[in-house]
Amino acid sequence: MRAALQHAVSARDYDTPALREAVVGFGAEARVRGVPPERVLIALKDTLNARDVGEISDWWRAVLTDRFVRWGVEGYYRIDLRPDSARDA
């Protein structure tokens, strides 16, 4: 997940399928390992606040935090919260 985030930051493309899949996968794997959902959210937010991620503006960090929480929850509970048109794409 961190590698996908670093790539997104360097490319300044914060809505890539690879980033989404990495975060969804992180949430799914955390559930398999028995990690409580609140710890998953903390880990996701800590990832975005890590110094080695790269330079992200405060605005984009807030957007990414929202996306990471949503994607992480989707993975953890194995749900897809995207609009129907996005699921079919």
Biotite code that builds the C-alpha atoms (Angstrom):
import biotite.structure as struc

atoms = struc.array([
    struc.Atom([0.000, 0.000, 0.000], chain_id="A", res_id=1, res_name="MET", atom_name="CA", element="C"),
    struc.Atom([2.810, 2.385, 0.877], chain_id="A", res_id=2, res_name="ARG", atom_name="CA", element="C"),
    struc.Atom([4.476, 1.772, -2.509], chain_id="A", res_id=3, res_name="ALA", atom_name="CA", element="C"),
    struc.Atom([1.211, 2.499, -4.343], chain_id="A", res_id=4, res_name="ALA", atom_name="CA", element="C"),
    struc.Atom([0.798, 5.690, -2.319], chain_id="A", res_id=5, res_name="LEU", atom_name="CA", element="C"),
    struc.Atom([4.359, 6.813, -3.009], chain_id="A", res_id=6, res_name="GLN", atom_name="CA", element="C"),
    struc.Atom([3.833, 6.186, -6.713], chain_id="A", res_id=7, res_name="HIS", atom_name="CA", element="C"),
    struc.Atom([0.560, 8.167, -6.644], chain_id="A", res_id=8, res_name="ALA", atom_name="CA", element="C"),
    struc.Atom([2.301, 11.041, -4.865], chain_id="A", res_id=9, res_name="VAL", atom_name="CA", element="C"),
    struc.Atom([5.207, 11.123, -7.305], chain_id="A", res_id=10, res_name="SER", atom_name="CA", element="C"),
    struc.Atom([2.813, 10.984, -10.280], chain_id="A", res_id=11, res_name="ALA", atom_name="CA", element="C"),
    struc.Atom([0.392, 13.389, -8.568], chain_id="A", res_id=12, res_name="ARG", atom_name="CA", element="C"),
    struc.Atom([-2.421, 10.992, -9.473], chain_id="A", res_id=13, res_name="ASP", atom_name="CA", element="C"),
    struc.Atom([-4.360, 10.223, -6.315], chain_id="A", res_id=14, res_name="TYR", atom_name="CA", element="C"),
    struc.Atom([-7.227, 8.216, -7.788], chain_id="A", res_id=15, res_name="ASP", atom_name="CA", element="C"),
    struc.Atom([-5.508, 5.281, -9.459], chain_id="A", res_id=16, res_name="THR", atom_name="CA", element="C"),
    struc.Atom([-7.006, 1.791, -9.487], chain_id="A", res_id=17, res_name="PRO", atom_name="CA", element="C"),
    struc.Atom([-3.711, 0.484, -8.082], chain_id="A", res_id=18, res_name="ALA", atom_name="CA", element="C"),
    struc.Atom([-3.947, 2.757, -5.042], chain_id="A", res_id=19, res_name="LEU", atom_name="CA", element="C"),
    struc.Atom([-7.579, 1.854, -4.434], chain_id="A", res_id=20, res_name="ARG", atom_name="CA", element="C"),
    struc.Atom([-6.863, -1.862, -4.770], chain_id="A", res_id=21, res_name="GLU", atom_name="CA", element="C"),
    struc.Atom([-3.918, -1.612, -2.383], chain_id="A", res_id=22, res_name="ALA", atom_name="CA", element="C"),
    struc.Atom([-6.025, 0.047, 0.310], chain_id="A", res_id=23, res_name="VAL", atom_name="CA", element="C"),
    struc.Atom([-8.967, -2.335, -0.211], chain_id="A", res_id=24, res_name="VAL", atom_name="CA", element="C"),
    struc.Atom([-6.527, -5.242, 0.002], chain_id="A", res_id=25, res_name="GLY", atom_name="CA", element="C"),
    struc.Atom([-5.028, -3.825, 3.192], chain_id="A", res_id=26, res_name="PHE", atom_name="CA", element="C"),
    struc.Atom([-8.488, -3.676, 4.789], chain_id="A", res_id=27, res_name="GLY", atom_name="CA", element="C"),
    struc.Atom([-9.348, -7.222, 3.686], chain_id="A", res_id=28, res_name="ALA", atom_name="CA", element="C"),
    struc.Atom([-6.044, -8.627, 4.943], chain_id="A", res_id=29, res_name="GLU", atom_name="CA", element="C"),
    struc.Atom([-6.443, -6.843, 8.268], chain_id="A", res_id=30, res_name="ALA", atom_name="CA", element="C"),
    struc.Atom([-9.808, -8.509, 8.821], chain_id="A", res_id=31, res_name="ARG", atom_name="CA", element="C"),
    struc.Atom([-8.383, -11.939, 7.988], chain_id="A", res_id=32, res_name="VAL", atom_name="CA", element="C"),
    struc.Atom([-5.676, -11.317, 10.585], chain_id="A", res_id=33, res_name="ARG", atom_name="CA", element="C"),
    struc.Atom([-8.273, -10.329, 13.192], chain_id="A", res_id=34, res_name="GLY", atom_name="CA", element="C"),
    struc.Atom([-7.283, -6.662, 13.403], chain_id="A", res_id=35, res_name="VAL", atom_name="CA", element="C"),
    struc.Atom([-10.145, -4.584, 14.851], chain_id="A", res_id=36, res_name="PRO", atom_name="CA", element="C"),
    struc.Atom([-11.599, -2.027, 12.421], chain_id="A", res_id=37, res_name="PRO", atom_name="CA", element="C"),
    struc.Atom([-10.615, 0.938, 14.568], chain_id="A", res_id=38, res_name="GLU", atom_name="CA", element="C"),
    struc.Atom([-6.947, -0.172, 14.400], chain_id="A", res_id=39, res_name="ARG", atom_name="CA", element="C"),
    struc.Atom([-7.237, -0.402, 10.612], chain_id="A", res_id=40, res_name="VAL", atom_name="CA", element="C"),
    struc.Atom([-8.430, 3.210, 10.440], chain_id="A", res_id=41, res_name="LEU", atom_name="CA", element="C"),
    struc.Atom([-5.551, 4.330, 12.641], chain_id="A", res_id=42, res_name="ILE", atom_name="CA", element="C"),
    struc.Atom([-3.048, 2.465, 10.447], chain_id="A", res_id=43, res_name="ALA", atom_name="CA", element="C"),
    struc.Atom([-4.496, 4.006, 7.279], chain_id="A", res_id=44, res_name="LEU", atom_name="CA", element="C"),
    struc.Atom([-4.301, 7.515, 8.701], chain_id="A", res_id=45, res_name="LYS", atom_name="CA", element="C"),
    struc.Atom([-0.778, 6.908, 10.018], chain_id="A", res_id=46, res_name="ASP", atom_name="CA", element="C"),
    struc.Atom([0.276, 5.819, 6.527], chain_id="A", res_id=47, res_name="THR", atom_name="CA", element="C"),
    struc.Atom([-0.864, 9.145, 5.098], chain_id="A", res_id=48, res_name="LEU", atom_name="CA", element="C"),
    struc.Atom([0.938, 11.074, 7.819], chain_id="A", res_id=49, res_name="ASN", atom_name="CA", element="C"),
    struc.Atom([4.263, 9.241, 7.433], chain_id="A", res_id=50, res_name="ALA", atom_name="CA", element="C"),
    struc.Atom([7.187, 11.433, 6.423], chain_id="A", res_id=51, res_name="ARG", atom_name="CA", element="C"),
    struc.Atom([8.464, 9.005, 3.777], chain_id="A", res_id=52, res_name="ASP", atom_name="CA", element="C"),
    struc.Atom([5.279, 9.265, 1.709], chain_id="A", res_id=53, res_name="VAL", atom_name="CA", element="C"),
    struc.Atom([6.365, 12.443, 0.016], chain_id="A", res_id=54, res_name="GLY", atom_name="CA", element="C"),
    struc.Atom([5.062, 15.964, -0.312], chain_id="A", res_id=55, res_name="GLU", atom_name="CA", element="C"),
    struc.Atom([1.260, 16.118, -0.220], chain_id="A", res_id=56, res_name="ILE", atom_name="CA", element="C"),
    struc.Atom([-0.679, 19.335, 0.257], chain_id="A", res_id=57, res_name="SER", atom_name="CA", element="C"),
    struc.Atom([-3.016, 19.513, 3.233], chain_id="A", res_id=58, res_name="ASP", atom_name="CA", element="C"),
    struc.Atom([-5.992, 19.563, 0.889], chain_id="A", res_id=59, res_name="TRP", atom_name="CA", element="C"),
    struc.Atom([-4.919, 16.371, -0.912], chain_id="A", res_id=60, res_name="TRP", atom_name="CA", element="C"),
    struc.Atom([-4.016, 14.717, 2.398], chain_id="A", res_id=61, res_name="ARG", atom_name="CA", element="C"),
    struc.Atom([-7.593, 15.350, 3.582], chain_id="A", res_id=62, res_name="ALA", atom_name="CA", element="C"),
    struc.Atom([-9.015, 13.978, 0.318], chain_id="A", res_id=63, res_name="VAL", atom_name="CA", element="C"),
    struc.Atom([-6.784, 10.907, 0.540], chain_id="A", res_id=64, res_name="LEU", atom_name="CA", element="C"),
    struc.Atom([-7.733, 10.359, 4.172], chain_id="A", res_id=65, res_name="THR", atom_name="CA", element="C"),
    struc.Atom([-11.400, 10.246, 3.166], chain_id="A", res_id=66, res_name="ASP", atom_name="CA", element="C"),
    struc.Atom([-10.622, 7.869, 0.304], chain_id="A", res_id=67, res_name="ARG", atom_name="CA", element="C"),
    struc.Atom([-8.427, 5.619, 2.426], chain_id="A", res_id=68, res_name="PHE", atom_name="CA", element="C"),
    struc.Atom([-11.094, 5.330, 5.111], chain_id="A", res_id=69, res_name="VAL", atom_name="CA", element="C"),
    struc.Atom([-13.767, 4.501, 2.545], chain_id="A", res_id=70, res_name="ARG", atom_name="CA", element="C"),
    struc.Atom([-11.602, 2.038, 0.620], chain_id="A", res_id=71, res_name="TRP", atom_name="CA", element="C"),
    struc.Atom([-10.308, 0.432, 3.806], chain_id="A", res_id=72, res_name="GLY", atom_name="CA", element="C"),
    struc.Atom([-13.849, -0.088, 5.098], chain_id="A", res_id=73, res_name="VAL", atom_name="CA", element="C"),
    struc.Atom([-14.868, -1.537, 1.724], chain_id="A", res_id=74, res_name="GLU", atom_name="CA", element="C"),
    struc.Atom([-12.041, -4.050, 1.938], chain_id="A", res_id=75, res_name="GLY", atom_name="CA", element="C"),
    struc.Atom([-12.544, -4.858, 5.593], chain_id="A", res_id=76, res_name="TYR", atom_name="CA", element="C"),
    struc.Atom([-16.243, -5.614, 5.211], chain_id="A", res_id=77, res_name="TYR", atom_name="CA", element="C"),
    struc.Atom([-15.979, -6.833, 1.593], chain_id="A", res_id=78, res_name="ARG", atom_name="CA", element="C"),
    struc.Atom([-18.416, -4.287, 0.253], chain_id="A", res_id=79, res_name="ILE", atom_name="CA", element="C"),
    struc.Atom([-18.261, -2.044, -2.783], chain_id="A", res_id=80, res_name="ASP", atom_name="CA", element="C"),
    struc.Atom([-19.473, 1.483, -2.146], chain_id="A", res_id=81, res_name="LEU", atom_name="CA", element="C"),
    struc.Atom([-18.780, 2.811, -5.626], chain_id="A", res_id=82, res_name="ARG", atom_name="CA", element="C"),
    struc.Atom([-21.745, 3.994, -7.712], chain_id="A", res_id=83, res_name="PRO", atom_name="CA", element="C"),
    struc.Atom([-23.144, 1.293, -10.011], chain_id="A", res_id=84, res_name="ASP", atom_name="CA", element="C"),
    struc.Atom([-21.589, 2.871, -13.107], chain_id="A", res_id=85, res_name="SER", atom_name="CA", element="C"),
    struc.Atom([-18.102, 2.753, -11.552], chain_id="A", res_id=86, res_name="ALA", atom_name="CA", element="C"),
    struc.Atom([-18.504, -0.923, -10.597], chain_id="A", res_id=87, res_name="ARG", atom_name="CA", element="C"),
    struc.Atom([-19.377, -1.882, -14.154], chain_id="A", res_id=88, res_name="ASP", atom_name="CA", element="C"),
    struc.Atom([-16.426, -0.038, -15.683], chain_id="A", res_id=89, res_name="ALA", atom_name="CA", element="C"),
])
